[in-house]
């Protein structure tokens, strides 16, 4: 079975790093890496051992039985794949509902890594968590870089500096890592999440939990948040506005799976913030938590810098690729047996991630 790994078009990461390529070839797969695909993540072609071949993109598209990318292939490249080929990527079917059906009609198969259940058993395969954690860390560094102030308290011969105040909205994987990073840098941190379990997690990291009563929760949502009603969101926006006026940095990560992100920082809140303050919006790709966010852009509004970027993990391509590849390998072990693809649909993880079922 030929397992092809392609370069990403607009991303410095690569889905398979040399150590994982070796492990995949130990599983019996014939691993082929696109020429130069790992260079921007620090993995030159010659860092892949002799067990992986280096080839041109067109060869990999035409010959692979299993094709691996982080971002889905464009339609014109899918058309170049062998009939029946299996693609593994993040197809985001929660947002693009008919993506599985479209791929099936092309005579191809797909596994979407973002559909792997968020369970303890599948934790080692969870690319969403690995990447969200990096994004949370990078969001704080981006904010610190843009802020015209220190994060930590400083007592110097030239005077004393108060610590920066950081507000974090959404304390899931990215938000918790952002809290930990901002605390390490010495900021005063407060955070909010609609999931009640988040309070204890926030406090265990030494941050203050912002109390806003009345959030809806659904234990059947697989750990994900559910959409809140307008009355709650209004109360939340009012509370956020009070905190925003004193904050130097707001980092927003609040998402509701399959829905547009809730607006938590409207324009009038931004306009009440101190000049020089920074907002980093990790929910930018699903509409943003700040009304003024522009996805993949950094703008300045009334002296407030707003960074809209949901792909900050791509800014740390070496470690991001390594963690991604490790997660991927833990999944591939389930479906590669003696060098061949063997998809066991009795397995809940395979069943959930495979998006081109006949019954779809
Ligand atoms: P996510 O990216 O979907 O959302 C980020 C956070 O935003 C979530 O914590 C969510 O509750 C919060 N949010 C939504 N609406 C909000 C609002 N109006 N105000 C404030 N916050 C709001 O979430 P995620 O980081 O991918 O995590 C999803 C869930 O899955 C979490 O409960 C997490 O602990 C859980 N999880 C479990 C495992 C595991 O057991 N293997 C692994 C990873 C994540």
Boltz pocket constraint, residues with backbone or C-beta under 6 A from the ligand:
constraints:
  - pocket:
      binder: B
      contacts: [[A, 117], [A, 118], [A, 119], [A, 120], [A, 122], [A, 123], [A, 126], [A, 128], [A, 129], [A, 132], [A, 169], [A, 170], [A, 171], [A, 172], [A, 173], [A, 174], [A, 175], [A, 192], [A, 193], [A, 194], [A, 195], [A, 222], [A, 223], [A, 224], [A, 225], [A, 226], [A, 228], [A, 236], [A, 253], [A, 254], [A, 255], [A, 256], [A, 257], [A, 262], [A, 264]]
      max_distance: 6.0
